[in-house]
């Protein structure tokens, strides 16, 4: 499935959710789609995982979730 087909499918899903479920359902479907896209992007792209890891390291936490002392 190429990106055009995926985009069309996502648009149809959002349209159906908006039509049959209202604006709240539209937002839930959009949020789930964005989350799925982000997770899929991270799983597919090693460079994206490294950038995320670097960004989290610069935020001041260690791998075990505790604050680093400087």
N, C-alpha and C positions, 0 to 999 in steps of 0.2 A: 504494500500500500504506500503510495507516494504522499508527499506533504499536501498536495492539492486535494486528494481524496480524503485524507485525514481531516483537513480543515473543513471540507464540505460536510463530513459526518458529524464533526463537533458542532457546526452551525445548525444542522438538522436537529441534533439532540437538544441544543439550547432552545431552538424554536418550539419543539414539541413540549419541552418543560415549561416554557413561558406560556404557551397557548393553553395547555391542559392543567397546569399546576399553579399558574399565576407567577407573580414576580418573585416571591420567596423561593419557589422551586427553581426558577431561572437562576437565581443567585447561588443556590446550593449546587446545581449542576455545573455552573461556571467555576465555582471554588473547587469542586472535586476534579474537574478537568484540568485546571491549572496545577493542582497538586500532583495529579498523575503525570502531567507533562514534565514537571520539575523532577520528580523521582525518576522517570524514564530517562531524562536527559542526564542525570547524575550517574545512573547505572550504565548508560551507553558510552559516556565520554570520560575517559580517564583524566584528561586535562581539567575538566570541570570539577572532578572530585578533588584534585590537588589544589585548585584555586579555593574551593570551599574549605579544605583542611587548613590552608595557609591563612585564610580570613578568620577562621575560628581560633587558630593559634595566636593571631595578633589581637584578638579580643580580650586576652588576658586570662583564659582558663586553660588548665592542663587537660590531658586526655581523660583524667578521672573525674573531671567536673569541679575540682577545687581551684580556687584562685592561686595564681603563682605569686610568690613573694619576690620582690625586686631588690 
